[in-house]
Amino acid sequence: MTSRTGDLAFVPEDTPEGDDFEALPRGEYPAQIVEAEVVVNKAQNGRNLRLKYKVNNTERSLQEWLAVDNPGEKAQEIARGKLAKLSRMTGLTGVPAKAEKLLGRKLNLRLDVEESTNIDGKKYINNVIKGYKEFDGSAAPTPVAAKSNPVARKEPETIPAENGTRQEIPFDDDDIPF
């Protein structure tokens, strides 16, 4: 149960510590919108739509923030485009005037995995919503087999050296094609 009063009194020894969680594998997952609210952004100069999705057949939920009213035109354009697509994929004929109209709507989320760093400098893996599809009625998620772990360190390749040993090939992990 969530306390809205700010009271955090409890006995830590009587409460099990939360476990770290693994990110869901990249893929498509059926989900439902369980929270939707418009909040003022941190800079107090715009509004964000905060959405919380419950991923079906898991204990996982995901949050997404869309900068629907933002002084940055590009950020606002991207957020409004995502909201328009999300609305279509949940069966709405247009973008709702009230965030509450999104509650209970079902859709499939296309998730990816990316590495982030928290404020303490600790790296962690999390899910990122990359797209929306119409809810297909399936109860089971469809993870996509990854070609490779995007954050795993690659082992250096080697080639035969003149003296019969193997020489390491320098590894360039820069994915930028120029």
C-alpha positions as CSV (number, residue, x, y, z in Angstrom):
1,M,0.0,0.0,0.0
2,T,1.3,3.4,-0.9
3,S,1.4,6.2,1.7
4,R,0.4,9.6,0.4
5,T,1.0,11.3,3.7
6,G,4.8,11.0,3.6
7,D,4.9,8.8,6.7
8,L,7.8,6.3,6.3
9,A,7.8,4.8,9.8
10,F,8.6,1.0,9.7
11,V,11.1,-1.3,11.3
12,P,13.8,-2.1,8.7
13,E,14.7,-5.4,10.4
14,D,11.1,-6.6,9.8
15,T,11.2,-5.8,6.1
16,P,13.0,-7.8,3.5
17,E,15.4,-5.8,1.3
18,G,14.3,-5.3,-2.2
19,D,16.2,-7.4,-4.8
20,D,17.8,-5.9,-7.8
21,F,15.8,-6.7,-10.9
22,E,16.8,-7.8,-14.3
23,A,15.6,-5.8,-17.3
24,L,13.2,-7.6,-19.5
25,P,14.7,-9.0,-22.7
26,R,14.2,-6.8,-25.7
27,G,11.0,-7.7,-27.5
28,E,7.3,-7.0,-27.6
29,Y,5.2,-7.2,-24.5
30,P,1.4,-6.9,-23.9
31,A,0.8,-4.2,-21.2
32,Q,-1.9,-2.1,-19.7
33,I,-1.8,1.6,-18.7
34,V,-2.4,1.6,-14.9
35,E,-1.5,5.3,-14.1
36,A,-1.7,8.4,-16.2
37,E,-1.3,12.0,-15.0
38,V,-0.1,15.3,-16.2
39,V,2.6,16.9,-14.0
40,V,4.5,20.2,-14.1
41,N,8.1,19.6,-15.3
42,K,11.0,20.2,-13.0
43,A,11.9,23.6,-14.6
44,Q,8.3,24.7,-14.0
45,N,7.9,25.8,-17.7
46,G,6.0,22.9,-19.2
47,R,4.0,19.8,-18.5
48,N,4.8,16.1,-18.8
49,L,2.4,13.2,-19.2
50,R,3.6,10.4,-16.8
51,L,2.4,6.9,-17.8
52,K,2.8,3.7,-15.9
53,Y,2.4,0.4,-17.6
54,K,1.8,-3.0,-16.0
55,V,3.5,-5.6,-18.2
56,N,1.1,-8.6,-18.5
57,N,2.1,-11.9,-16.8
58,T,5.0,-10.3,-15.0
59,E,5.5,-8.4,-11.7
60,R,7.0,-5.6,-13.7
61,S,5.8,-2.1,-14.4
62,L,7.4,0.6,-16.6
63,Q,7.1,4.3,-16.6
64,E,7.3,6.7,-19.5
65,W,7.4,10.5,-19.4
66,L,6.2,12.5,-22.4
67,A,7.0,16.2,-22.6
68,V,3.7,17.2,-24.1
69,D,4.0,20.9,-23.3
70,N,7.6,21.9,-23.5
71,P,9.6,25.0,-24.5
72,G,11.8,22.7,-26.6
73,E,9.9,22.4,-29.8
74,K,11.6,19.1,-30.8
75,A,11.0,17.5,-27.4
76,Q,7.3,18.5,-27.6
77,E,7.0,17.3,-31.2
78,I,8.4,13.9,-30.3
79,A,6.2,13.5,-27.2
80,R,3.0,14.6,-29.1
81,G,3.8,12.2,-31.9
82,K,4.3,9.3,-29.4
83,L,1.0,10.2,-27.6
84,A,-0.8,10.3,-31.0
85,K,0.5,6.8,-31.9
86,L,-0.2,5.5,-28.4
87,S,-3.7,6.8,-28.6
88,R,-4.3,5.1,-32.0
89,M,-2.8,1.8,-30.8
90,T,-5.1,1.7,-27.7
91,G,-8.2,2.2,-29.9
92,L,-8.8,5.9,-29.4
93,T,-9.8,8.0,-32.4
94,G,-7.8,10.9,-31.2
95,V,-5.7,12.2,-28.4
96,P,-7.8,12.4,-25.2
97,A,-8.3,15.8,-23.5
98,K,-7.8,14.2,-20.1
99,A,-5.0,11.8,-19.1
100,E,-7.5,9.6,-17.2
101,K,-9.0,8.5,-20.5
102,L,-5.9,6.4,-21.1
103,L,-6.3,4.4,-17.9
104,G,-7.0,0.7,-18.5
105,R,-6.1,0.9,-22.1
106,K,-4.2,-2.2,-23.5
107,L,-1.4,-2.2,-26.0
108,N,1.8,-4.0,-26.9
109,L,5.0,-2.2,-26.0
110,R,8.2,-2.7,-28.0
111,L,11.0,-2.7,-25.4
112,D,14.8,-2.3,-25.8
113,V,17.6,-2.6,-23.2
114,E,20.1,0.1,-22.5
115,E,22.7,0.8,-19.9
116,S,22.3,3.9,-17.7
117,T,24.3,5.4,-14.8
118,N,22.7,6.5,-11.5
119,I,23.7,9.6,-9.6
120,D,26.2,7.5,-7.6
121,G,28.0,6.5,-10.8
122,K,26.7,2.9,-10.6
123,K,25.8,1.4,-14.0
124,Y,22.6,-0.5,-14.4
125,I,20.5,-2.0,-17.2
126,N,17.0,-0.8,-17.8
127,N,14.2,-1.1,-20.3
128,V,13.3,1.7,-22.7
129,I,10.0,1.8,-24.6
130,K,10.8,2.1,-28.3
131,G,7.3,1.7,-29.8
132,Y,3.7,0.8,-29.5
133,K,1.5,-1.7,-31.3
134,E,-2.1,-2.6,-31.1
135,F,-2.9,-5.1,-28.3
136,D,-3.0,-8.5,-30.0
137,G,-4.8,-10.3,-27.2
138,S,-1.9,-12.6,-26.4
139,A,-1.0,-13.0,-22.8
140,A,2.6,-14.0,-23.4
141,P,5.4,-11.6,-24.1
142,T,7.6,-12.2,-27.1
143,P,11.2,-11.5,-26.3
144,V,13.5,-11.1,-29.3
145,A,16.7,-13.0,-29.2
146,A,19.5,-10.5,-29.1
147,K,22.2,-10.7,-31.6
148,S,24.6,-9.8,-28.8
149,N,24.4,-8.3,-25.4
150,P,24.6,-4.5,-26.1
151,V,26.4,-3.8,-22.9
152,A,28.6,-6.9,-22.6
153,R,32.3,-6.4,-23.2
154,K,33.5,-8.1,-26.3
155,E,36.5,-10.3,-26.1
156,P,39.4,-9.1,-28.3
157,E,40.0,-10.9,-31.5
158,T,43.4,-12.3,-32.3
159,I,45.4,-13.1,-35.4
160,P,48.5,-15.3,-35.8
161,A,51.7,-13.4,-35.2
162,E,55.0,-14.1,-36.9
163,N,56.5,-15.9,-33.9
164,G,53.7,-18.4,-33.8
165,T,51.8,-16.8,-31.0
166,R,48.5,-14.8,-31.4
167,Q,48.4,-11.1,-31.6
168,E,45.4,-9.1,-30.3
169,I,43.5,-7.0,-32.8
170,P,42.7,-3.6,-31.3
171,F,38.9,-3.4,-30.7
172,D,37.0,-0.3,-31.7
173,D,33.6,-0.2,-30.1
174,D,32.5,3.0,-31.7
175,D,29.3,2.3,-33.6
176,I,29.3,5.6,-35.4
177,P,29.8,4.9,-39.1
178,F,32.1,7.8,-39.8
